[in-house]
Amino acid sequence: MKGRVPEANSARDTPGPLWMMVRLAAWGFRKENMKAANLGNYFEDFTVGDVVEHSLSKTVFESDNNLFSLLTMNYHPVHTNADYASVQQHGKILVVGTYVFSLVVGITVADISGKAVANLDYEKIEHLAPVFIGDTIYARTEILECRESRSKPDRGILYVETTGYNQENISVLRFRRHVLVKRRKTD
């Protein structure tokens, strides 16, 4: 069974911190390899034109949408009221767009901004298609530009475009951002 992670079978099996550690161990991830310093890529690891297919993905659960709606005080009934949503454009609960944006950014961290000093900006955020409860979200990022920082020689600036897409390969979100990323130490 090594390398395969069993599916959750009930509410009792809902993913949480302990569940995640057990599953990561089953996948062969070890604590010594999970140190924060190992996360991400250095500026020199990126090349203009490369497309990164991110290995992380997530199925959107009703609890994700509800919690995000509550935390951000977005009480619009199209996100939280099945009866109301049933007579609207899509006929069912629509996942909050800012949750989808946050999720896609999170999916990219291990590959793009794990060694970032800062995300400098986000621009041209486009919601391309609706996301519903039960959709699985994936992402890919294209490296558009790499330039050295003029003021700090120990870092560089990436300009990237990320597209989030669902299990049917339908693009649901696209955005661009500039990321300030550490360079390798060259002692």
Stockholm file with secondary structure:
# STOCKHOLM 1.0

chainA/1-187         MKGRVPEANSARDTPGPLWMMVRLAAWGFRKENMKAANLGNYFEDFTVGDVVEHSLSKTVFESDNNLFSLLTMNYHPVHTNADYASVQQHGKILVVGTYVFSLVVGITVADISGKAVANLDYEKIEHLAPVFIGDTIYARTEILECRESRSKPDRGILYVETTGYNQENISVLRFRRHVLVKRRKTD
#=GR chainA/1-187 SS CTTCCCCCCSGGGCCCHHHHHHHHHHTTCCGGGCCGGGSSCCGGGCCTTCEEECSCCEECCHHHHHHHHHHTTCCCHHHHCHHHHHTSTTSSCBCCHHHHHHHHHHHHIIIIITTEEEEEEEEEEEECSCCBTTCEEEEEEEEEEEEECSSCTTEEEEEEEEEEECTTCCEEEEEEEEEEEECCCCC
#=GC SS_cons         CTTCCCCCCSGGGCCCHHHHHHHHHHTTCCGGGCCGGGSSCCGGGCCTTCEEECSCCEECCHHHHHHHHHHTTCCCHHHHCHHHHHTSTTSSCBCCHHHHHHHHHHHHIIIIITTEEEEEEEEEEEECSCCBTTCEEEEEEEEEEEEECSSCTTEEEEEEEEEEECTTCCEEEEEEEEEEEECCCCC
//
